[in-house]
Amino acid sequence: MTMSPRFLVRAAARNNAEWCAAMCRAHGVAGEFGEEAWAAAGRAPVHYPDAVTLEPGVDPDALVARVDTGAPGASVKDSFADLDLTGAGFRVLFEARWIRRPGGAATPARTPGPTDLAWDVVRDAGALRAWAPAWDDGAGHAGLFRDGLLADPQTFVIAGRSGDGRVVAGAVATRSAHVVGVSNVFGRDGGPDAAWPGVLHVLGRRFPALPVVGYESGDDLETAVRHGFEPVGPLRVWLHGA
Protein backbone atom coordinates (compact mmCIF):
# COMPACT_ATOMS: atom_id res chain seq x y z
CA MET A 1 0.00 0.00 0.00
CA THR A 2 1.32 3.45 -0.93
CA MET A 3 1.22 5.88 1.97
CA SER A 4 1.24 9.63 1.48
CA PRO A 5 3.74 11.73 3.49
CA ARG A 6 0.79 13.18 5.45
CA PHE A 7 -0.42 9.72 6.43
CA LEU A 8 3.12 8.58 7.24
CA VAL A 9 3.74 11.49 9.60
CA ARG A 10 0.52 10.72 11.46
CA ALA A 11 1.45 7.03 11.61
CA ALA A 12 4.97 7.85 12.81
CA ALA A 13 3.65 10.21 15.49
CA ARG A 14 1.20 7.58 16.75
CA ASN A 15 3.91 4.93 16.73
CA ASN A 16 6.26 7.17 18.67
CA ALA A 17 3.54 7.98 21.20
CA GLU A 18 2.95 4.24 21.68
CA TRP A 19 6.66 3.75 22.36
CA CYS A 20 6.64 6.64 24.85
CA ALA A 21 3.59 5.09 26.54
CA ALA A 22 5.38 1.73 26.80
CA MET A 23 8.43 3.37 28.38
CA CYS A 24 6.20 5.22 30.84
CA ARG A 25 4.36 2.01 31.80
CA ALA A 26 7.70 0.34 32.51
CA HIS A 27 8.36 3.14 34.99
CA GLY A 28 4.91 2.96 36.57
CA VAL A 29 3.66 6.14 34.88
CA ALA A 30 0.18 5.94 33.35
CA GLY A 31 -0.78 7.71 30.16
CA GLU A 32 -3.87 8.38 28.09
CA PHE A 33 -4.51 8.59 24.36
CA GLY A 34 -6.95 11.24 23.16
CA GLU A 35 -8.02 12.05 19.64
CA GLU A 36 -5.40 14.78 19.29
CA ALA A 37 -2.60 13.77 21.67
CA TRP A 38 -1.18 11.25 24.09
CA ALA A 39 -0.18 12.54 27.52
CA ALA A 40 1.45 10.99 30.58
CA ALA A 41 -0.36 11.27 33.91
CA GLY A 42 2.91 12.28 35.61
CA ARG A 43 6.47 13.14 34.67
CA ALA A 44 7.78 10.86 31.93
CA PRO A 45 11.22 9.22 32.29
CA VAL A 46 14.28 11.19 31.24
CA HIS A 47 14.61 11.71 27.46
CA TYR A 48 10.87 11.08 26.98
CA PRO A 49 8.11 13.69 26.47
CA ASP A 50 5.10 14.18 28.70
CA ALA A 51 2.85 14.59 25.66
CA VAL A 52 2.94 13.77 21.94
CA THR A 53 0.57 15.37 19.44
CA LEU A 54 -1.18 12.93 17.08
CA GLU A 55 -2.88 15.43 14.76
CA PRO A 56 -1.93 18.85 13.36
CA GLY A 57 -3.64 21.95 14.67
CA VAL A 58 -3.99 20.84 18.29
CA ASP A 59 -5.37 23.43 20.72
CA PRO A 60 -2.21 24.44 22.64
CA ASP A 61 -4.08 25.46 25.78
CA ALA A 62 -5.91 22.13 25.97
CA LEU A 63 -2.65 20.27 25.38
CA VAL A 64 -0.71 22.15 28.05
CA ALA A 65 -3.56 21.57 30.50
CA ARG A 66 -2.81 17.83 30.25
CA VAL A 67 0.86 18.32 31.18
CA ASP A 68 2.19 18.76 34.72
CA THR A 69 4.17 21.98 34.41
CA GLY A 70 4.47 22.34 38.18
CA ALA A 71 7.49 20.05 38.31
CA PRO A 72 10.73 20.76 36.42
CA GLY A 73 11.38 19.20 33.04
CA ALA A 74 7.95 19.09 31.40
CA SER A 75 8.24 18.52 27.65
CA VAL A 76 5.95 18.20 24.62
CA LYS A 77 6.65 16.52 21.30
CA ASP A 78 5.01 18.74 18.67
CA SER A 79 4.76 16.10 15.96
CA PHE A 80 3.81 18.54 13.19
CA ALA A 81 5.96 21.51 14.27
CA ASP A 82 2.88 23.73 14.16
CA LEU A 83 2.47 24.85 17.78
CA ASP A 84 3.65 27.93 19.64
CA LEU A 85 3.97 27.09 23.33
CA THR A 86 6.10 30.08 24.32
CA GLY A 87 3.12 31.76 26.00
CA ALA A 88 2.83 28.76 28.33
CA GLY A 89 6.47 29.02 29.38
CA PHE A 90 7.98 26.52 26.93
CA ARG A 91 11.02 26.94 24.70
CA VAL A 92 12.15 24.88 21.73
CA LEU A 93 14.56 22.17 22.89
CA PHE A 94 15.33 20.81 19.42
CA GLU A 95 13.88 20.27 15.96
CA ALA A 96 14.10 17.13 13.84
CA ARG A 97 12.59 15.37 10.84
CA TRP A 98 10.38 12.33 10.67
CA ILE A 99 11.95 9.73 8.39
CA ARG A 100 10.65 6.68 6.58
CA ARG A 101 12.04 3.74 4.64
CA PRO A 102 9.59 1.93 2.33
CA GLY A 103 8.27 -1.47 3.30
CA GLY A 104 9.83 -4.22 1.22
CA ALA A 105 12.95 -2.18 0.43
CA ALA A 106 16.07 -4.29 -0.01
CA THR A 107 17.88 -4.83 3.26
CA PRO A 108 21.65 -4.46 3.40
CA ALA A 109 23.70 -7.50 2.56
CA ARG A 110 25.60 -8.95 5.49
CA THR A 111 29.03 -10.18 4.51
CA PRO A 112 30.43 -12.72 6.98
CA GLY A 113 33.80 -11.86 8.40
CA PRO A 114 35.66 -11.05 11.62
CA THR A 115 33.87 -7.72 12.05
CA ASP A 116 30.39 -9.09 11.36
CA LEU A 117 27.94 -8.89 14.28
CA ALA A 118 25.40 -11.44 15.43
CA TRP A 119 21.98 -9.77 15.67
CA ASP A 120 19.07 -10.86 17.84
CA VAL A 121 16.12 -9.56 19.87
CA VAL A 122 16.64 -9.26 23.62
CA ARG A 123 14.32 -11.70 25.39
CA ASP A 124 15.30 -11.77 29.06
CA ALA A 125 16.28 -9.45 31.88
CA GLY A 126 19.93 -10.49 31.86
CA ALA A 127 20.31 -9.68 28.18
CA LEU A 128 18.57 -6.32 28.69
CA ARG A 129 20.98 -5.49 31.50
CA ALA A 130 23.85 -6.13 29.09
CA TRP A 131 22.20 -4.06 26.34
CA ALA A 132 21.38 -0.97 28.41
CA PRO A 133 24.97 0.00 29.44
CA ALA A 134 26.12 -0.45 25.85
CA TRP A 135 23.38 1.94 24.69
CA ASP A 136 24.08 4.37 27.56
CA ASP A 137 27.86 4.50 27.04
CA GLY A 138 28.50 5.83 30.54
CA ALA A 139 25.93 8.67 30.49
CA GLY A 140 24.27 7.43 33.68
CA HIS A 141 20.88 6.44 32.27
CA ALA A 142 21.24 2.68 31.78
CA GLY A 143 18.44 2.14 34.29
CA LEU A 144 16.00 3.75 31.88
CA PHE A 145 15.40 0.38 30.20
CA ARG A 146 13.49 -1.70 32.73
CA ASP A 147 12.42 -5.32 32.60
CA GLY A 148 8.77 -4.39 32.05
CA LEU A 149 9.61 -3.48 28.45
CA LEU A 150 10.21 -7.16 27.74
CA ALA A 151 6.55 -7.92 28.46
CA ASP A 152 5.30 -5.40 25.89
CA PRO A 153 4.32 -7.39 22.78
CA GLN A 154 4.95 -4.45 20.43
CA THR A 155 8.44 -3.56 21.75
CA PHE A 156 11.59 -5.20 20.39
CA VAL A 157 15.02 -4.40 21.82
CA ILE A 158 17.56 -5.30 19.12
CA ALA A 159 21.16 -6.18 19.96
CA GLY A 160 24.24 -6.57 17.77
CA ARG A 161 26.92 -8.71 19.44
CA SER A 162 30.59 -9.00 18.67
CA GLY A 163 32.36 -12.35 18.41
CA ASP A 164 33.01 -12.42 22.16
CA GLY A 165 29.31 -11.88 22.95
CA ARG A 166 29.48 -8.19 23.93
CA VAL A 167 26.63 -5.89 22.87
CA VAL A 168 28.24 -3.26 20.65
CA ALA A 169 25.27 -1.99 18.63
CA GLY A 170 21.49 -1.94 18.77
CA ALA A 171 18.17 -0.16 18.57
CA VAL A 172 14.56 -0.36 19.76
CA ALA A 173 11.69 -1.18 17.41
CA THR A 174 7.98 -0.54 18.06
CA ARG A 175 5.36 -2.33 15.97
CA SER A 176 2.08 -0.49 15.37
CA ALA A 177 -0.83 -0.80 12.97
CA HIS A 178 0.75 0.63 9.83
CA VAL A 179 4.49 1.06 10.50
CA VAL A 180 7.37 -0.15 12.60
CA GLY A 181 9.21 2.63 14.44
CA VAL A 182 12.89 2.53 15.27
CA SER A 183 14.70 4.58 17.91
CA ASN A 184 17.76 4.51 20.17
CA VAL A 185 20.03 3.38 17.32
CA PHE A 186 23.63 3.12 18.50
CA GLY A 187 26.98 1.64 17.57
CA ARG A 188 29.84 1.63 20.07
CA ASP A 189 32.38 1.61 17.23
CA GLY A 190 31.30 3.59 14.18
CA GLY A 191 28.10 5.10 15.54
CA PRO A 192 24.71 4.62 13.85
CA ASP A 193 26.43 3.98 10.51
CA ALA A 194 27.73 0.71 11.94
CA ALA A 195 24.33 -0.22 13.40
CA TRP A 196 21.83 0.57 10.65
CA PRO A 197 22.64 -2.35 8.30
CA GLY A 198 22.10 -4.94 11.03
CA VAL A 199 19.04 -3.20 12.47
CA LEU A 200 17.41 -2.99 9.04
CA HIS A 201 18.24 -6.62 8.36
CA VAL A 202 16.41 -7.66 11.55
CA LEU A 203 13.42 -5.43 10.78
CA GLY A 204 13.27 -6.64 7.18
CA ARG A 205 13.01 -10.24 8.36
CA ARG A 206 10.42 -9.57 11.08
CA PHE A 207 8.30 -6.93 9.35
CA PRO A 208 8.98 -7.28 5.61
CA ALA A 209 5.92 -5.33 4.42
CA LEU A 210 5.95 -2.45 6.89
CA PRO A 211 7.54 0.96 6.33
CA VAL A 212 10.21 1.78 8.91
CA VAL A 213 9.81 5.20 10.53
CA GLY A 214 11.51 7.30 13.17
CA TYR A 215 13.00 10.75 13.55
CA GLU A 216 16.53 12.13 13.41
CA SER A 217 18.38 15.42 13.17
CA GLY A 218 21.83 16.69 12.23
CA ASP A 219 24.48 14.09 11.43
CA ASP A 220 22.17 11.24 12.48
CA LEU A 221 19.64 12.38 9.88
CA GLU A 222 22.31 12.36 7.18
CA THR A 223 23.33 8.88 8.28
CA ALA A 224 19.75 7.59 8.08
CA VAL A 225 19.39 9.03 4.57
CA ARG A 226 22.52 7.14 3.52
CA HIS A 227 20.78 3.96 4.65
CA GLY A 228 17.69 4.46 2.52
CA PHE A 229 15.48 6.75 4.61
CA GLU A 230 13.86 9.95 3.40
CA PRO A 231 12.57 12.88 5.47
CA VAL A 232 8.77 13.20 5.40
CA GLY A 233 7.98 16.04 7.80
CA PRO A 234 9.23 18.26 10.63
CA LEU A 235 8.76 17.87 14.36
CA ARG A 236 9.69 19.97 17.35
CA VAL A 237 10.24 19.24 21.04
CA TRP A 238 9.34 21.90 23.60
CA LEU A 239 10.76 22.12 27.13
CA HIS A 240 9.08 24.01 29.94
CA GLY A 241 11.11 26.53 31.90
CA ALA A 242 14.69 27.70 31.56
C-alpha positions in Angstrom: 0.0 0.0 0.0 1.3 3.5 -0.9 1.2 5.9 2.0 1.2 9.6 1.5 3.7 11.7 3.5 0.8 13.2 5.4 -0.4 9.7 6.4 3.1 8.6 7.2 3.7 11.5 9.6 0.5 10.7 11.5 1.4 7.0 11.6 5.0 7.9 12.8 3.6 10.2 15.5 1.2 7.6 16.8 3.9 4.9 16.7 6.3 7.2 18.7 3.5 8.0 21.2 2.9 4.2 21.7 6.7 3.7 22.4 6.6 6.6 24.9 3.6 5.1 26.5 5.4 1.7 26.8 8.4 3.4 28.4 6.2 5.2 30.8 4.4 2.0 31.8 7.7 0.3 32.5 8.4 3.1 35.0 4.9 3.0 36.6 3.7 6.1 34.9 0.2 5.9 33.4 -0.8 7.7 30.2 -3.9 8.4 28.1 -4.5 8.6 24.4 -6.9 11.2 23.2 -8.0 12.1 19.6 -5.4 14.8 19.3 -2.6 13.8 21.7 -1.2 11.3 24.1 -0.2 12.5 27.5 1.4 11.0 30.6 -0.4 11.3 33.9 2.9 12.3 35.6 6.5 13.1 34.7 7.8 10.9 31.9 11.2 9.2 32.3 14.3 11.2 31.2 14.6 11.7 27.5 10.9 11.1 27.0 8.1 13.7 26.5 5.1 14.2 28.7 2.8 14.6 25.7 2.9 13.8 21.9 0.6 15.4 19.4 -1.2 12.9 17.1 -2.9 15.4 14.8 -1.9 18.8 13.4 -3.6 21.9 14.7 -4.0 20.8 18.3 -5.4 23.4 20.7 -2.2 24.4 22.6 -4.1 25.5 25.8 -5.9 22.1 26.0 -2.7 20.3 25.4 -0.7 22.2 28.1 -3.6 21.6 30.5 -2.8 17.8 30.3 0.9 18.3 31.2 2.2 18.8 34.7 4.2 22.0 34.4 4.5 22.3 38.2 7.5 20.0 38.3 10.7 20.8 36.4 11.4 19.2 33.0 8.0 19.1 31.4 8.2 18.5 27.7 6.0 18.2 24.6 6.6 16.5 21.3 5.0 18.7 18.7 4.8 16.1 16.0 3.8 18.5 13.2 6.0 21.5 14.3 2.9 23.7 14.2 2.5 24.8 17.8 3.6 27.9 19.6 4.0 27.1 23.3 6.1 30.1 24.3 3.1 31.8 26.0 2.8 28.8 28.3 6.5 29.0 29.4 8.0 26.5 26.9 11.0 26.9 24.7 12.2 24.9 21.7 14.6 22.2 22.9 15.3 20.8 19.4 13.9 20.3 16.0 14.1 17.1 13.8 12.6 15.4 10.8 10.4 12.3 10.7 11.9 9.7 8.4 10.7 6.7 6.6 12.0 3.7 4.6 9.6 1.9 2.3 8.3 -1.5 3.3 9.8 -4.2 1.2 13.0 -2.2 0.4 16.1 -4.3 0.0 17.9 -4.8 3.3 21.7 -4.5 3.4 23.7 -7.5 2.6 25.6 -9.0 5.5 29.0 -10.2 4.5 30.4 -12.7 7.0 33.8 -11.9 8.4 35.7 -11.1 11.6 33.9 -7.7 12.0 30.4 -9.1 11.4 27.9 -8.9 14.3 25.4 -11.4 15.4 22.0 -9.8 15.7 19.1 -10.9 17.8 16.1 -9.6 19.9 16.6 -9.3 23.6 14.3 -11.7 25.4 15.3 -11.8 29.1 16.3 -9.4 31.9 19.9 -10.5 31.9 20.3 -9.7 28.2 18.6 -6.3 28.7 21.0 -5.5 31.5 23.8 -6.1 29.1 22.2 -4.1 26.3 21.4 -1.0 28.4 25.0 0.0 29.4 26.1 -0.4 25.8 23.4 1.9 24.7 24.1 4.4 27.6 27.9 4.5 27.0 28.5 5.8 30.5 25.9 8.7 30.5 24.3 7.4 33.7 20.9 6.4 32.3 21.2 2.7 31.8 18.4 2.1 34.3 16.0 3.7 31.9 15.4 0.4 30.2 13.5 -1.7 32.7 12.4 -5.3 32.6 8.8 -4.4 32.1 9.6 -3.5 28.4 10.2 -7.2 27.7 6.6 -7.9 28.5 5.3 -5.4 25.9 4.3 -7.4 22.8 5.0 -4.5 20.4 8.4 -3.6 21.7 11.6 -5.2 20.4 15.0 -4.4 21.8 17.6 -5.3 19.1 21.2 -6.2 20.0 24.2 -6.6 17.8 26.9 -8.7 19.4 30.6 -9.0 18.7 32.4 -12.3 18.4 33.0 -12.4 22.2 29.3 -11.9 23.0 29.5 -8.2 23.9 26.6 -5.9 22.9 28.2 -3.3 20.7 25.3 -2.0 18.6 21.5 -1.9 18.8 18.2 -0.2 18.6 14.6 -0.4 19.8 11.7 -1.2 17.4 8.0 -0.5 18.1 5.4 -2.3 16.0 2.1 -0.5 15.4 -0.8 -0.8 13.0 0.8 0.6 9.8 4.5 1.1 10.5 7.4 -0.2 12.6 9.2 2.6 14.4 12.9 2.5 15.3 14.7 4.6 17.9 17.8 4.5 20.2 20.0 3.4 17.3 23.6 3.1 18.5 27.0 1.6 17.6 29.8 1.6 20.1 32.4 1.6 17.2 31.3 3.6 14.2 28.1 5.1 15.5 24.7 4.6 13.8 26.4 4.0 10.5 27.7 0.7 11.9 24.3 -0.2 13.4 21.8 0.6 10.6 22.6 -2.4 8.3 22.1 -4.9 11.0 19.0 -3.2 12.5 17.4 -3.0 9.0 18.2 -6.6 8.4 16.4 -7.7 11.6 13.4 -5.4 10.8 13.3 -6.6 7.2 13.0 -10.2 8.4 10.4 -9.6 11.1 8.3 -6.9 9.3 9.0 -7.3 5.6 5.9 -5.3 4.4 5.9 -2.4 6.9 7.5 1.0 6.3 10.2 1.8 8.9 9.8 5.2 10.5 11.5 7.3 13.2 13.0 10.7 13.5 16.5 12.1 13.4 18.4 15.4 13.2 21.8 16.7 12.2 24.5 14.1 11.4 22.2 11.2 12.5 19.6 12.4 9.9 22.3 12.4 7.2 23.3 8.9 8.3 19.7 7.6 8.1 19.4 9.0 4.6 22.5 7.1 3.5 20.8 4.0 4.7 17.7 4.5 2.5 15.5 6.8 4.6 13.9 9.9 3.4 12.6 12.9 5.5 8.8 13.2 5.4 8.0 16.0 7.8 9.2 18.3 10.6 8.8 17.9 14.4 9.7 20.0 17.3 10.2 19.2 21.0 9.3 21.9 23.6 10.8 22.1 27.1 9.1 24.0 29.9 11.1 26.5 31.9 14.7 27.7 31.6 
